[in-house]
Amino acid sequence: MVFGITAAAWIFSFGPQSSGGRRQFDSIAFDRQTSKAHFDDKIVKDICEGFQKHAKTLLDKRPELASLITYIDLTTLAGDDTPLRVHGLVDKALEPLDATIRGQLGTAADAVHCGAVCVYPARVADVVNRLKQHRQGNRIAIASVAAGFPSGQYRLESRLLEIQLAVQDGATEIDIVINRAAALGGDWKTVHDEVRDMKIACGPAHMKTILATGELQTNDNIYKASWASMMAGSDFIKTSTGKETVNATLPVSYVMCRAIKDFYEQTGVRVGFKPAGGIRTTEEALAFRCLIEEVLGKEWLTPKLFRIGASSLLGDIETSLRNLTKA
Ligand SMILES: O=C[C@H](O)COP(=O)(O)O
């Protein structure tokens, strides 16, 4: 445990201080929680090389590769997305493997499908319509980015409305973005309060909070943004939109997972983790899976707590599985 504060103390610090049903930001407790964490770049790099080494040992393990598919939020976030493209994405997410690979996996193949599809708000209805045409359409979640994705540079009112409309259209998971201007200015209360309001706007939908780590400049900011987002009620924290210059990396993921672990130790609340953006190969995805197992433990290796946001990873996993079939 990084901090010497018990779960009961955390509940005292953060839990009851709500006003009108809204969690209030306790800056003293936040500072106390986040001021003690330090991440040395060289040490973090060495630790991450360990995850990459571990990943290489899993490359020929068919069940490990198949389980990667269950963590994927199969994504299309393009200006030229159409209903037809989204329908194809839904079909692929539900039945990702061809007959040969399925045969090699045996009965285990039946449980192999993506965790969710992830689309822009205007395309949520296309996902809903296509899922209705599938017998097992309820097996995958419907994720939508919202809240001024990817920049977040919009008034809070419009970001909240966008979330509500996406949920109304059928989204069961909402991927929001934090206010990077507030984060870079050290205004963690604004980061927290906006995320809290967005969580309320999500209603029954799960909320994944994107930190856009490539724009947060320091590990310290990433750790603080993780804490502010979790204190505000995020179900998941997510690295990137896929639209920043630098997206998901192992070092930023390590910092975020350490924050998730510390938060769990203080509160007993398990927050999920979603690396996203630029993850294209089986080996890269396995390294994130190893990071999760080693920092957070095997109980996080479930689509309920671990997702990988990716538009082109699935094809590489299929190729890896096919090559194992030939071997
Ligand atoms: O949230 C998911 C990301 O936007 C996907 O990024 P990608 O296209 O680089 O895989």
The ligand as an SDF file (V2000), in Angstrom:
LIG
                    3D

 10  9  0  0  0  0  0  0  0  0999 V2000
  -10.6150    4.3640  -28.3020 O   0  0  0  0  0  0  0  0  0  0  0  0
  -10.0880    3.8270  -29.2540 C   0  0  0  0  0  0  0  0  0  0  0  0
   -9.0940    4.4530  -30.1130 C   0  0  0  0  0  0  0  0  0  0  0  0
   -9.5680    5.6300  -30.6650 O   0  0  0  0  0  0  0  0  0  0  0  0
   -8.6340    3.5210  -31.1920 C   0  0  0  0  0  0  0  0  0  0  0  0
   -7.4230    3.9600  -31.6850 O   0  0  0  0  0  0  0  0  0  0  0  0
   -6.7150    3.1900  -32.9030 P   0  0  0  0  0  0  0  0  0  0  0  0
   -7.5310    3.5140  -34.1260 O   0  0  0  0  0  0  0  0  0  0  0  0
   -5.3320    3.7820  -32.9630 O   0  0  0  0  0  0  0  0  0  0  0  0
   -6.7060    1.7270  -32.6360 O   0  0  0  0  0  0  0  0  0  0  0  0
  1  2  2  0
  2  3  1  0
  3  4  1  0
  3  5  1  0
  5  6  1  0
  6  7  1  0
  7  8  2  0
  7  9  1  0
  7 10  1  0
M  END
$$$$
